[in-house]
Amino acid sequence: MSRLAKQGIIFSAMQPTGRLHLGNYEGALRNWVNLQDEYEMYVGIVDLHALTTMHEDTSELRDSCIQLAIDYISAGIDPEKTPIVLQSLVPEHADLHLLLSMVTPVSWLERVPTYKEKIDELHIGSPAYGLLGYPVLQAADILVYKADTVPVGKDQLPHLELTREIARRFNNIYGDIFPEPQAKLTEAAVLPGIDGRKMSKSYDNAILMSDPPEKISAKVGRMFTDPQKVRKGDPGRPEICPVHAYHELYSPGDAPAAAAACRSGELGCVAHKEQVAEFLAGALAPLRKRRAAIEGDPGSIERILKDSAERARAVAGKTMAQVRAAMKLF
């Protein structure tokens, strides 16, 4: 598909907090892979955003950025089509953030729910400006590429609306420079962690995209099941069982039969876990193969990130030239 045939421009990103898990993959990354042929797309590694909560210890930041880039590529992101933008390598993100901060009322930022949630969650006594200004940098990430489309879940709509408000305010003052990006709502599978809670590395309940088969088997073996199904023969409730949720996603064809066998007690939890571990290991085999190929060439990721940054800066630089001219800056 040629550049002219693209449906629009997308920017979407993740923070570098270590290797990605299946929740990240099914919740966003798989969708990005599917969109990259339809849109002019930029996927970000937002290491400056990570500093809002981890500025006191950056010892693992560089490696986390590398691992995130590897996860992107192993999932199927093609850096030839889709630049993998390391935020700190493209200073136009920070430049636009500064200029947008001049027109963004503090009251807009103080009403963002995640601002207070982060303060409470992390017990921050004196929050830094970076945490308050996070949504402005997020808006800059999107607008510096004039992205008109952002893939989001329903819970992220308020964040995108703030980006739209910032773009609208800038345009009202200085003229039409930025599109008001539209949401592309994504229906993503929600995978529970092995303990039934939301999958999170902080809960130590995550299955990683990069986990080898033996680790997948061990984690699935520890997975919580229906508490009323104590042994084989007991009737189960597959609709509340995390193991069955994985079965439905990774082997949907025989999931109804497995559900019936679970309800009747014919299928025991141990056997069901063994089946699901096998399905899951098979589904992730292509990702592990791509990861192994990248890891076999240690310098490839840095080359990809530098090349992506050059391509991203060529686009972002044109935007910043228009912004500076509109604001009557040199």
BABA-853879 format. One record per atom (N, C-alpha, C): x, z, y; residue in three letters. Coordinates in steps of 0.2 Angstrom, whole numbers, padded with zeros to 4 digits, always signed. Layout:
% residues N
XZYALA/...
% end
This chain:
% residues 330
+0004+0000-0006MET/+0000+0000+0000MET/+0004+0000+0006MET/+0003-0005+0011SER/+0008-0005+0017SER/+0006+0000+0022SER/+0011+0001+0026ARG/+0010+0006+0032ARG/+0003+0005+0035ARG/+0002-0001+0037LEU/-0004-0003+0041LEU/-0011-0001+0037LEU/-0010-0001+0030ALA/-0016+0000+0026ALA/-0018+0008+0025ALA/-0013+0012+0028LYS/-0014+0019+0027LYS/-0020+0022+0030LYS/-0023+0027+0027GLN/-0029+0029+0030GLN/-0028+0034+0036GLN/-0022+0037+0037GLY/-0021+0041+0043GLY/-0014+0044+0042GLY/-0013+0050+0045ILE/-0007+0053+0045ILE/-0008+0061+0043ILE/-0004+0063+0038ILE/-0005+0070+0036ILE/+0001+0074+0037ILE/+0001+0080+0039PHE/+0006+0085+0039PHE/+0003+0091+0035PHE/+0007+0093+0030SER/+0005+0099+0026SER/+0011+0103+0024SER/+0011+0109+0023ALA/+0018+0113+0022ALA/+0017+0119+0018ALA/+0022+0122+0016MET/+0022+0129+0013MET/+0028+0132+0015MET/+0028+0139+0015GLN/+0034+0143+0016GLN/+0038+0144+0010GLN/+0045+0144+0012PRO/+0050+0145+0006PRO/+0050+0152+0004PRO/+0046+0154-0001THR/+0046+0161-0003THR/+0048+0161-0011THR/+0052+0156-0013GLY/+0054+0156-0020GLY/+0051+0151-0024GLY/+0052+0150-0030ARG/+0049+0145-0034ARG/+0041+0145-0034ARG/+0038+0139-0034LEU/+0031+0139-0034LEU/+0028+0141-0041LEU/+0022+0143-0041HIS/+0018+0145-0047HIS/+0012+0140-0048HIS/+0009+0141-0053LEU/+0003+0136-0054LEU/-0003+0137-0049LEU/-0003+0142-0046GLY/-0008+0143-0041GLY/-0007+0138-0035GLY/+0000+0138-0033ASN/+0002+0134-0028ASN/+0001+0126-0030ASN/+0003+0125-0036TYR/+0002+0118-0039TYR/-0005+0116-0039TYR/-0009+0119-0042GLU/-0016+0117-0042GLU/-0020+0118-0036GLU/-0018+0123-0032GLY/-0021+0124-0025GLY/-0020+0119-0020GLY/-0014+0116-0020ALA/-0012+0111-0015ALA/-0008+0106-0017ALA/-0002+0107-0021LEU/+0003+0102-0022LEU/+0001+0096-0026LEU/-0003+0098-0031ARG/-0006+0092-0035ARG/-0010+0087-0030ARG/-0014+0090-0026ASN/-0018+0086-0021ASN/-0013+0082-0016ASN/-0008+0085-0014TRP/-0003+0081-0010TRP/+0000+0075-0013TRP/+0002+0076-0020VAL/+0004+0070-0024VAL/-0001+0065-0024VAL/-0007+0066-0025ASN/-0012+0061-0025ASN/-0013+0058-0018ASN/-0012+0061-0013LEU/-0013+0058-0006LEU/-0008+0054-0004LEU/-0002+0055-0006GLN/+0004+0052-0003GLN/+0004+0044-0003GLN/+0000+0041-0007ASP/+0000+0034-0007ASP/-0006+0031-0002ASP/-0010+0036-0001GLU/-0016+0034+0004GLU/-0014+0035+0011GLU/-0010+0040+0013TYR/-0009+0042+0019TYR/-0001+0041+0021TYR/+0000+0041+0027GLU/+0007+0042+0030GLU/+0008+0049+0030GLU/+0012+0052+0026MET/+0012+0059+0024MET/+0019+0062+0025MET/+0019+0068+0028TYR/+0025+0073+0029TYR/+0023+0079+0026TYR/+0027+0081+0021VAL/+0027+0088+0018VAL/+0032+0093+0021VAL/+0030+0099+0023GLY/+0035+0103+0026GLY/+0037+0109+0022GLY/+0044+0111+0023ILE/+0046+0117+0021ILE/+0047+0121+0027ILE/+0043+0126+0029VAL/+0043+0129+0035VAL/+0047+0135+0035VAL/+0053+0135+0036ASP/+0058+0140+0036ASP/+0057+0144+0042ASP/+0056+0141+0048LEU/+0055+0145+0054LEU/+0049+0150+0053LEU/+0044+0148+0050HIS/+0038+0152+0049HIS/+0040+0158+0045HIS/+0044+0157+0040ALA/+0046+0162+0035ALA/+0049+0168+0039ALA/+0053+0166+0045LEU/+0056+0171+0049LEU/+0051+0176+0052LEU/+0045+0174+0053THR/+0040+0179+0056THR/+0040+0186+0052THR/+0041+0185+0045THR/+0040+0192+0041THR/+0047+0193+0038THR/+0052+0189+0037MET/+0058+0190+0033MET/+0064+0190+0037MET/+0064+0191+0044HIS/+0069+0189+0048HIS/+0075+0195+0047HIS/+0073+0200+0044GLU/+0078+0206+0044GLU/+0083+0204+0037GLU/+0081+0200+0033ASP/+0085+0198+0027ASP/+0084+0191+0025ASP/+0088+0187+0027THR/+0088+0180+0026THR/+0093+0177+0021THR/+0095+0182+0017SER/+0100+0181+0012SER/+0098+0175+0007SER/+0091+0175+0005GLU/+0089+0170+0000GLU/+0085+0164+0003GLU/+0085+0164+0010LEU/+0081+0159+0013LEU/+0084+0152+0011LEU/+0090+0150+0012ARG/+0093+0144+0010ARG/+0091+0141+0003ARG/+0092+0146-0002ASP/+0091+0144-0009ASP/+0083+0143-0010ASP/+0079+0147-0006SER/+0072+0146-0007SER/+0070+0140-0005SER/+0073+0137+0001CYS/+0071+0131+0003CYS/+0073+0125-0002CYS/+0079+0126-0005ILE/+0081+0121-0010ILE/+0076+0121-0016ILE/+0074+0127-0018GLN/+0070+0128-0024GLN/+0063+0125-0022GLN/+0061+0126-0016LEU/+0054+0123-0014LEU/+0054+0115-0014LEU/+0060+0112-0011ALA/+0061+0105-0012ALA/+0061+0102-0019ALA/+0064+0106-0023ILE/+0064+0104-0030ILE/+0057+0104-0033ILE/+0054+0109-0032ASP/+0047+0110-0034ASP/+0043+0104-0032ASP/+0043+0102-0025TYR/+0039+0097-0023TYR/+0041+0090-0027TYR/+0047+0089-0028ILE/+0049+0083-0031ILE/+0047+0083-0038ILE/+0048+0089-0042SER/+0046+0089-0049SER/+0039+0088-0050SER/+0035+0090-0045ALA/+0027+0089-0045ALA/+0025+0082-0044ALA/+0030+0078-0041GLY/+0028+0071-0040GLY/+0028+0069-0033GLY/+0030+0073-0028ILE/+0031+0070-0022ILE/+0037+0066-0022ILE/+0037+0060-0019ASP/+0042+0055-0019ASP/+0045+0054-0012ASP/+0051+0057-0011PRO/+0054+0057-0004PRO/+0055+0051-0001PRO/+0055+0045-0005GLU/+0056+0039-0002GLU/+0049+0037+0002GLU/+0044+0039-0001LYS/+0037+0038+0003LYS/+0036+0043+0008LYS/+0037+0050+0006THR/+0035+0055+0009THR/+0041+0060+0011THR/+0043+0060+0018PRO/+0048+0064+0020PRO/+0047+0072+0018PRO/+0052+0075+0015ILE/+0051+0082+0014ILE/+0055+0085+0020ILE/+0051+0088+0025VAL/+0053+0090+0031VAL/+0055+0097+0031VAL/+0062+0099+0032LEU/+0064+0106+0033LEU/+0063+0107+0040LEU/+0059+0112+0042GLN/+0057+0113+0049GLN/+0063+0114+0053GLN/+0068+0118+0051SER/+0073+0120+0055SER/+0078+0114+0057SER/+0078+0109+0052LEU/+0082+0103+0053LEU/+0079+0098+0058LEU/+0072+0099+0061VAL/+0069+0095+0065VAL/+0067+0099+0071VAL/+0072+0099+0076PRO/+0071+0104+0082PRO/+0065+0102+0086PRO/+0062+0096+0085GLU/+0056+0094+0089GLU/+0050+0099+0088GLU/+0050+0102+0082HIS/+0045+0107+0080HIS/+0045+0113+0085HIS/+0051+0115+0086ALA/+0052+0121+0090ALA/+0051+0119+0098ALA/+0053+0113+0099ASP/+0052+0111+0106ASP/+0045+0110+0108ASP/+0041+0107+0104LEU/+0034+0107+0105LEU/+0030+0113+0105LEU/+0033+0118+0100HIS/+0030+0125+0100HIS/+0031+0128+0107HIS/+0037+0127+0110LEU/+0038+0131+0116LEU/+0033+0128+0122LEU/+0032+0121+0122LEU/+0028+0118+0127LEU/+0021+0120+0126LEU/+0018+0120+0120LEU/+0012+0121+0118LEU/+0010+0129+0120LEU/+0015+0133+0119SER/+0014+0140+0121SER/+0013+0141+0128SER/+0014+0137+0132MET/+0013+0137+0139MET/+0006+0136+0141MET/+0002+0133+0137VAL/-0005+0132+0138VAL/-0010+0135+0133VAL/-0007+0139+0129THR/-0011+0143+0124THR/-0013+0150+0126THR/-0019+0152+0128PRO/-0020+0159+0130PRO/-0019+0164+0124PRO/-0016+0170+0127VAL/-0014+0175+0122VAL/-0021+0177+0118VAL/-0026+0177+0121SER/-0032+0180+0118SER/-0034+0175+0112SER/-0033+0169+0112TRP/-0034+0164+0107TRP/-0030+0167+0101TRP/-0024+0169+0102LEU/-0019+0171+0096LEU/-0021+0178+0094LEU/-0023+0182+0098GLU/-0025+0189+0096GLU/-0031+0189+0092GLU/-0035+0184+0092ARG/-0042+0184+0088ARG/-0041+0181+0081ARG/-0035+0178+0080VAL/-0033+0175+0073VAL/-0033+0181+0068VAL/-0038+0181+0063PRO/-0038+0186+0058PRO/-0032+0188+0055PRO/-0028+0183+0053THR/-0022+0184+0049THR/-0017+0188+0053THR/-0017+0188+0060TYR/-0012+0191+0064TYR/-0013+0199+0062TYR/-0019+0201+0063LYS/-0020+0209+0061LYS/-0019+0210+0054LYS/-0021+0205+0050GLU/-0020+0207+0043GLU/-0013+0207+0041GLU/-0009+0203+0044LYS/-0002+0204+0042LYS/+0001+0210+0045LYS/-0001+0212+0051ILE/+0002+0219+0053ILE/+0000+0224+0049ILE/-0006+0224+0047ASP/-0009+0230+0042ASP/-0005+0229+0035ASP/-0005+0223+0033GLU/-0002+0222+0026GLU/+0005+0224+0025GLU/+0009+0223+0031LEU/+0016+0224+0030LEU/+0018+0230+0034LEU/+0013+0234+0037HIS/+0014+0240+0041HIS/+0019+0239+0047HIS/+0018+0234+0051ILE/+0022+0232+0056ILE/+0020+0236+0062ILE/+0025+0240+0064GLY/+0023+0245+0070GLY/+0023+0241+0077GLY/+0028+0237+0078SER/+0029+0233+0084SER/+0030+0225+0082SER/+0025+0222+0082PRO/+0025+0215+0080PRO/+0029+0211+0085PRO/+0033+0206+0082ALA/+0037+0201+0086ALA/+0032+0196+0089ALA/+0034+0193+0094TYR/+0031+0187+0097TYR/+0030+0181+0092TYR/+0035+0181+0087GLY/+0035+0175+0082GLY/+0029+0176+0078GLY/+0027+0182+0076LEU/+0021+0183+0072LEU/+0014+0181+0076LEU/+0014+0183+0082LEU/+0008+0182+0086LEU/+0008+0174+0088LEU/+0014+0171+0089GLY/+0014+0164+0090GLY/+0014+0159+0085GLY/+0013+0162+0079TYR/+0014+0158+0072TYR/+0009+0152+0073TYR/+0002+0153+0075PRO/-0002+0147+0075PRO/+0000+0142+0080PRO/+0004+0144+0085VAL/+0006+0139+0090VAL/+0011+0134+0087VAL/+0016+0137+0083LEU/+0021+0134+0079LEU/+0017+0129+0074LEU/+0012+0132+0071GLN/+0009+0128+0066GLN/+0005+0122+0069GLN/+0003+0123+0075ALA/+0000+0117+0078ALA/+0005+0112+0080ALA/+0011+0115+0082ALA/+0016+0110+0084ALA/+0018+0106+0077ALA/+0019+0109+0072ASP/+0021+0106+0065ASP/+0016+0100+0064ASP/+0010+0101+0065ILE/+0005+0096+0064ILE/+0005+0090+0070ILE/+0005+0092+0076LEU/+0004+0088+0081LEU/+0010+0084+0083LEU/+0016+0086+0081VAL/+0022+0082+0083VAL/+0023+0076+0079VAL/+0019+0075+0074TYR/+0018+0069+0070TYR/+0012+0065+0072TYR/+0008+0068+0076LYS/+0001+0066+0078LYS/-0003+0065+0072LYS/-0002+0070+0067ALA/-0007+0070+0061ALA/-0014+0070+0063ALA/-0018+0066+0060ASP/-0025+0066+0061ASP/-0029+0069+0056ASP/-0026+0071+0050THR/-0029+0074+0044THR/-0025+0079+0041THR/-0028+0085+0040VAL/-0025+0090+0036VAL/-0029+0093+0030VAL/-0026+0092+0024PRO/-0029+0095+0018PRO/-0029+0102+0018PRO/-0035+0105+0018VAL/-0036+0112+0018VAL/-0042+0115+0014VAL/-0042+0121+0012GLY/-0047+0124+0009GLY/-0052+0127+0014GLY/-0058+0129+0012LYS/-0062+0132+0017LYS/-0060+0138+0021LYS/-0056+0142+0017ASP/-0053+0148+0021ASP/-0048+0146+0026ASP/-0045+0140+0026GLN/-0040+0138+0031GLN/-0043+0135+0037GLN/-0050+0134+0037LEU/-0053+0130+0043LEU/-0052+0133+0050LEU/-0052+0140+0050PRO/-0051+0143+0057PRO/-0044+0142+0060PRO/-0039+0141+0055HIS/-0032+0140+0058HIS/-0032+0133+0060HIS/-0035+0128+0057LEU/-0035+0121+0059LEU/-0039+0120+0066LEU/-0045+0124+0066GLU/-0049+0124+0073GLU/-0045+0126+0079GLU/-0040+0131+0078LEU/-0036+0133+0083LEU/-0031+0127+0085LEU/-0028+0124+0080THR/-0024+0118+0082THR/-0028+0113+0086THR/-0034+0112+0084ARG/-0038+0107+0088ARG/-0040+0110+0095ARG/-0041+0116+0096GLU/-0042+0119+0102GLU/-0036+0118+0107GLU/-0030+0119+0104ILE/-0024+0118+0107ILE/-0022+0111+0110ILE/-0024+0107+0105ALA/-0023+0099+0106ALA/-0028+0097+0112ALA/-0034+0100+0111ARG/-0039+0098+0116ARG/-0037+0101+0123ARG/-0035+0107+0124ARG/-0033+0110+0130ARG/-0027+0106+0133ARG/-0022+0104+0129PHE/-0016+0100+0131PHE/-0019+0094+0134PHE/-0023+0090+0130ASN/-0025+0084+0132ASN/-0030+0084+0139ASN/-0033+0089+0140ASN/-0037+0090+0146ASN/-0033+0091+0152ASN/-0027+0094+0151ILE/-0023+0095+0157ILE/-0018+0089+0158ILE/-0015+0086+0153TYR/-0010+0081+0154TYR/-0012+0074+0152TYR/-0018+0073+0149GLY/-0020+0067+0147GLY/-0020+0066+0139GLY/-0023+0061+0137ASP/-0024+0061+0129ASP/-0017+0059+0126ASP/-0014+0064+0123ILE/-0008+0063+0119ILE/-0009+0064+0112ILE/-0013+0069+0110PHE/-0013+0071+0103PHE/-0020+0070+0100PHE/-0021+0068+0094PRO/-0027+0068+0091PRO/-0029+0075+0089PRO/-0036+0076+0088GLU/-0038+0082+0086GLU/-0039+0082+0078GLU/-0034+0085+0075PRO/-0034+0083+0067PRO/-0040+0086+0064PRO/-0042+0082+0059GLN/-0048+0083+0055GLN/-0047+0086+0049GLN/-0051+0091+0046ALA/-0050+0094+0040ALA/-0052+0089+0034ALA/-0047+0089+0029LYS/-0049+0085+0023LYS/-0050+0091+0018LYS/-0056+0093+0017LEU/-0058+0098+0012LEU/-0056+0097+0005LEU/-0052+0101+0002THR/-0050+0100-0005THR/-0053+0105-0010THR/-0056+0103-0015GLU/-0059+0107-0020GLU/-0053+0108-0025GLU/-0050+0114-0025ALA/-0044+0115-0030ALA/-0046+0120-0035ALA/-0043+0119-0041ALA/-0044+0124-0046ALA/-0041+0131-0044ALA/-0045+0136-0045VAL/-0042+0143-0043VAL/-0040+0146-0050VAL/-0034+0147-0051LEU/-0031+0150-0057LEU/-0030+0157-0056LEU/-0032+0161-0061PRO/-0030+0168-0060PRO/-0023+0170-0063PRO/-0020+0175-0061GLY/-0014+0177-0064GLY/-0015+0180-0071GLY/-0009+0181-0074ILE/-0010+0184-0081ILE/-0013+0190-0081ILE/-0014+0194-0076ASP/-0018+0200-0076ASP/-0025+0200-0073ASP/-0027+0194-0072GLY/-0034+0193-0070GLY/-0035+0193-0062GLY/-0030+0195-0059ARG/-0030+0195-0051ARG/-0028+0188-0049ARG/-0028+0187-0042LYS/-0026+0181-0039LYS/-0018+0181-0041LYS/-0016+0174-0042MET/-0009+0173-0044MET/-0005+0174-0038MET/+0000+0178-0039SER/+0005+0180-0034SER/+0012+0182-0036SER/+0017+0180-0034LYS/+0024+0182-0036LYS/+0024+0190-0034LYS/+0021+0192-0029SER/+0022+0199-0027SER/+0018+0203-0032SER/+0013+0201-0036TYR/+0010+0205-0041TYR/+0014+0204-0048TYR/+0019+0200-0048ASP/+0022+0198-0054ASP/+0017+0196-0060ASP/+0013+0192-0058ASN/+0008+0189-0063ASN/+0007+0182-0063ASN/+0013+0179-0061ALA/+0012+0171-0060ALA/+0016+0168-0065ALA/+0013+0162-0067ILE/+0016+0157-0071ILE/+0019+0152-0067ILE/+0026+0151-0067LEU/+0029+0146-0062LEU/+0029+0139-0065LEU/+0029+0134-0060MET/+0029+0127-0062MET/+0036+0126-0066MET/+0041+0130-0065SER/+0047+0128-0068SER/+0048+0132-0075SER/+0044+0136-0077ASP/+0044+0140-0083ASP/+0045+0136-0089ASP/+0050+0138-0093PRO/+0051+0134-0100PRO/+0046+0136-0105PRO/+0045+0132-0110PRO/+0039+0134-0115PRO/+0039+0141-0118PRO/+0045+0144-0119GLU/+0046+0150-0122GLU/+0043+0156-0117GLU/+0045+0154-0110LYS/+0042+0159-0105LYS/+0035+0158-0104LYS/+0032+0152-0104ILE/+0025+0151-0104ILE/+0022+0155-0110ILE/+0024+0154-0116SER/+0021+0157-0121SER/+0021+0165-0121SER/+0026+0168-0118ALA/+0027+0175-0117ALA/+0022+0177-0112ALA/+0021+0174-0107LYS/+0017+0176-0101LYS/+0009+0175-0103LYS/+0008+0169-0107VAL/+0001+0168-0109VAL/-0001+0174-0114VAL/+0004+0176-0118GLY/+0003+0181-0123GLY/+0001+0188-0120GLY/+0003+0189-0114ARG/+0002+0195-0110ARG/-0005+0195-0106ARG/-0008+0189-0106MET/-0013+0187-0102MET/-0019+0192-0104MET/-0023+0194-0099PHE/-0029+0198-0100PHE/-0034+0194-0103PHE/-0038+0197-0107THR/-0044+0193-0109THR/-0051+0197-0108THR/-0056+0195-0111ASP/-0062+0199-0111ASP/-0061+0206-0114ASP/-0062+0211-0110PRO/-0061+0218-0112PRO/-0066+0220-0118PRO/-0071+0217-0119GLN/-0076+0218-0124GLN/-0074+0215-0131GLN/-0069+0210-0130LYS/-0067+0207-0136LYS/-0061+0210-0139LYS/-0061+0215-0143VAL/-0055+0219-0145VAL/-0052+0215-0151VAL/-0055+0212-0155ARG/-0052+0209-0161ARG/-0056+0203-0163ARG/-0053+0199-0167LYS/-0056+0193-0170LYS/-0063+0195-0173LYS/-0068+0191-0172GLY/-0074+0193-0175GLY/-0079+0196-0169GLY/-0076+0199-0164ASP/-0080+0201-0159ASP/-0083+0196-0155ASP/-0089+0195-0152PRO/-0091+0190-0148PRO/-0088+0191-0141PRO/-0086+0185-0139GLY/-0082+0185-0132GLY/-0086+0182-0127GLY/-0084+0182-0120ARG/-0087+0179-0115ARG/-0082+0175-0111ARG/-0081+0169-0113PRO/-0076+0164-0111PRO/-0077+0163-0103PRO/-0083+0164-0100GLU/-0084+0163-0093GLU/-0080+0168-0089GLU/-0078+0174-0092ILE/-0074+0179-0088ILE/-0067+0179-0090ILE/-0065+0175-0095CYS/-0058+0176-0098CYS/-0053+0171-0095CYS/-0048+0174-0092PRO/-0043+0170-0089PRO/-0040+0165-0094PRO/-0039+0166-0100VAL/-0036+0162-0105VAL/-0041+0155-0105VAL/-0047+0156-0105HIS/-0052+0151-0106HIS/-0052+0147-0099HIS/-0051+0150-0094ALA/-0050+0146-0087ALA/-0044+0141-0088ALA/-0039+0143-0091TYR/-0033+0138-0092TYR/-0035+0133-0097TYR/-0038+0135-0102HIS/-0041+0130-0107HIS/-0045+0124-0104HIS/-0049+0126-0099GLU/-0054+0121-0096GLU/-0050+0117-0092GLU/-0045+0119-0089LEU/-0041+0115-0084LEU/-0036+0110-0088LEU/-0033+0113-0093TYR/-0027+0109-0096TYR/-0029+0106-0102TYR/-0035+0107-0105SER/-0037+0104-0111SER/-0045+0104-0111SER/-0048+0100-0106PRO/-0055+0101-0105PRO/-0059+0098-0110PRO/-0056+0093-0114GLY/-0060+0089-0119GLY/-0063+0094-0125GLY/-0058+0099-0127ASP/-0061+0103-0132ASP/-0062+0110-0130ASP/-0063+0111-0123ALA/-0064+0118-0120ALA/-0071+0120-0122ALA/-0076+0116-0122PRO/-0083+0118-0124PRO/-0083+0121-0132PRO/-0080+0117-0136ALA/-0079+0120-0143ALA/-0076+0126-0143ALA/-0070+0127-0140ALA/-0067+0134-0139ALA/-0071+0139-0137ALA/-0075+0137-0132ALA/-0080+0142-0129ALA/-0085+0145-0134ALA/-0088+0140-0138ALA/-0093+0142-0143ALA/-0089+0146-0148ALA/-0083+0144-0150ALA/-0080+0148-0155ALA/-0078+0155-0153ALA/-0077+0156-0146CYS/-0075+0162-0143CYS/-0081+0167-0144CYS/-0087+0164-0142ARG/-0093+0167-0141ARG/-0095+0170-0148ARG/-0094+0166-0153SER/-0096+0168-0160SER/-0092+0173-0163SER/-0086+0173-0160GLY/-0080+0178-0163GLY/-0076+0174-0168GLY/-0077+0168-0169GLU/-0073+0164-0174GLU/-0066+0163-0171GLU/-0065+0162-0165LEU/-0059+0161-0162LEU/-0056+0168-0159LEU/-0051+0170-0161GLY/-0048+0176-0159GLY/-0044+0175-0153GLY/-0042+0180-0149CYS/-0038+0180-0143CYS/-0031+0177-0144CYS/-0028+0180-0149VAL/-0021+0178-0151VAL/-0021+0171-0152VAL/-0025+0168-0156ALA/-0025+0161-0158ALA/-0027+0157-0152ALA/-0031+0159-0148HIS/-0033+0156-0142HIS/-0027+0155-0137HIS/-0024+0161-0136LYS/-0018+0161-0132LYS/-0012+0156-0134LYS/-0011+0156-0141GLU/-0006+0151-0143GLU/-0008+0144-0142GLU/-0015+0142-0142GLN/-0017+0135-0141GLN/-0016+0134-0133GLN/-0018+0138-0129VAL/-0017+0137-0122VAL/-0010+0137-0120VAL/-0006+0141-0123ALA/+0002+0140-0121ALA/+0004+0134-0123ALA/+0002+0131-0128GLU/+0004+0124-0130GLU/+0002+0119-0126GLU/-0005+0119-0124PHE/-0007+0114-0119PHE/-0003+0115-0112PHE/-0002+0121-0110LEU/+0001+0122-0104LEU/+0008+0119-0104LEU/+0012+0121-0109ALA/+0019+0119-0109ALA/+0019+0111-0109ALA/+0014+0108-0113GLY/+0014+0101-0113GLY/+0012+0097-0106GLY/+0008+0101-0103ALA/+0006+0098-0096ALA/+0012+0098-0091ALA/+0016+0104-0092LEU/+0021+0105-0087LEU/+0028+0101-0089LEU/+0028+0098-0095ALA/+0034+0095-0097ALA/+0036+0089-0092ALA/+0032+0085-0090PRO/+0035+0080-0085PRO/+0038+0083-0079PRO/+0035+0089-0076LEU/+0038+0093-0071LEU/+0045+0095-0072LEU/+0045+0098-0078ARG/+0052+0101-0080ARG/+0057+0096-0081ARG/+0055+0090-0083LYS/+0060+0084-0084LYS/+0062+0082-0077LYS/+0058+0081-0072ARG/+0060+0079-0066ARG/+0064+0084-0063ARG/+0063+0091-0064ARG/+0067+0096-0061ARG/+0074+0096-0064ARG/+0074+0095-0070ALA/+0081+0094-0074ALA/+0085+0089-0071ALA/+0082+0083-0070ALA/+0086+0077-0067ALA/+0088+0079-0060ALA/+0084+0082-0056ILE/+0087+0084-0049ILE/+0092+0089-0049ILE/+0091+0094-0054GLU/+0097+0099-0054GLU/+0103+0097-0057GLU/+0103+0091-0061GLY/+0109+0088-0063GLY/+0113+0085-0058GLY/+0110+0084-0052ASP/+0114+0081-0046ASP/+0114+0086-0040ASP/+0118+0091-0040PRO/+0117+0096-0036PRO/+0117+0094-0028PRO/+0120+0089-0026GLY/+0120+0087-0019GLY/+0114+0083-0017GLY/+0110+0081-0022SER/+0104+0077-0020SER/+0099+0080-0016SER/+0098+0086-0016ILE/+0092+0089-0012ILE/+0095+0089-0005ILE/+0101+0091-0004GLU/+0103+0091+0003GLU/+0103+0084+0006GLU/+0105+0079+0002ARG/+0104+0072+0005ARG/+0097+0070+0006ARG/+0093+0072+0002ILE/+0086+0071+0003ILE/+0083+0074+0010ILE/+0085+0080+0011LEU/+0082+0084+0016LEU/+0085+0081+0023LEU/+0092+0079+0023LYS/+0095+0076+0029LYS/+0092+0070+0030LYS/+0091+0065+0025ASP/+0087+0059+0026ASP/+0080+0060+0029ASP/+0077+0064+0026SER/+0070+0066+0028SER/+0070+0068+0035SER/+0074+0072+0037ALA/+0075+0075+0044ALA/+0076+0069+0049ALA/+0080+0064+0047GLU/+0081+0059+0051GLU/+0075+0055+0052GLU/+0072+0053+0047ARG/+0065+0049+0047ARG/+0060+0053+0051ARG/+0059+0060+0050ALA/+0055+0064+0054ALA/+0056+0064+0061ALA/+0063+0065+0063ARG/+0064+0065+0070ARG/+0063+0059+0074ARG/+0064+0053+0070ALA/+0062+0047+0073ALA/+0055+0046+0076ALA/+0050+0049+0072VAL/+0043+0050+0074VAL/+0042+0055+0079VAL/+0045+0061+0077ALA/+0044+0067+0082ALA/+0047+0066+0089ALA/+0052+0062+0089GLY/+0056+0061+0095GLY/+0051+0057+0100GLY/+0048+0052+0097LYS/+0043+0048+0101LYS/+0037+0052+0104LYS/+0035+0057+0100THR/+0030+0061+0102THR/+0032+0065+0108THR/+0038+0068+0107MET/+0041+0073+0112MET/+0042+0069+0119MET/+0044+0062+0118ALA/+0045+0058+0124ALA/+0039+0058+0128ALA/+0033+0057+0125GLN/+0027+0056+0128GLN/+0025+0063+0131GLN/+0026+0068+0127VAL/+0024+0075+0130VAL/+0028+0076+0136VAL/+0034+0075+0136ARG/+0038+0077+0142ARG/+0036+0072+0148ARG/+0035+0066+0147ALA/+0032+0062+0152ALA/+0026+0064+0155ALA/+0021+0066+0150ALA/+0015+0068+0153ALA/+0015+0075+0157ALA/+0020+0079+0155MET/+0021+0086+0158MET/+0026+0085+0164MET/+0028+0079+0166LYS/+0033+0077+0171LYS/+0039+0081+0171LYS/+0042+0082+0164LEU/+0048+0085+0163LEU/+0053+0079+0162LEU/+0060+0081+0164PHE/+0065+0076+0163PHE/+0066+0075+0155PHE/
% end
